[in-house]
Amino acid sequence: MKLSARNQLSGTVTSVNEGAAIANVEVDVAGQRLVASITVEAARDLGLEEGKSVTAIIKASDVILAAD
């Protein structure tokens, strides 16, 4: 699948925490923790579970950086 989004991060699912409608999916991306909030239906459709390889695709109008 080809996408126009350039911000693609490969990682491994470390946990899936399902709520009533939203699932918080934690992904290890080269030692950094990334959390995606998606629908429970989407998480199940994608077969997300601990150890599964995924690609996080980030498409946002704003990115905020902070530094000391």
RARAPE-V15815 format. One record per backbone hydrogen bond with DSSP energy under -1.0 kcal/mol. NH is the residue of the N-H (numbers start at 1). CO is the residue of the C=O. E is the energy in kcal/mol with one decimal. If there is no record, write none. Layout:
NH:CO:E + NH:CO:E
This chain:
8:6:-1.5 + 9:56:-2.9 + 11:54:-2.5 + 12:28:-1.9 + 13:52:-2.7 + 14:26:-3.0 + 15:26:-1.3 + 17:24:-2.5 + 19:22:-2.5 + 23:38:-3.7 + 24:17:-2.4 + 25:36:-3.1 + 26:15:-2.5 + 27:34:-3.1 + 28:12:-3.0 + 29:32:-3.2 + 32:29:-1.8 + 34:27:-2.5 + 36:25:-2.5 + 38:23:-2.5 + 40:21:-2.3 + 43:39:-2.2 + 44:40:-2.4 + 45:41:-2.7 + 46:42:-2.3 + 48:43:-2.3 + 51:13:-3.2 + 52:49:-2.2 + 54:11:-2.5 + 56:9:-3.3 + 58:7:-3.0
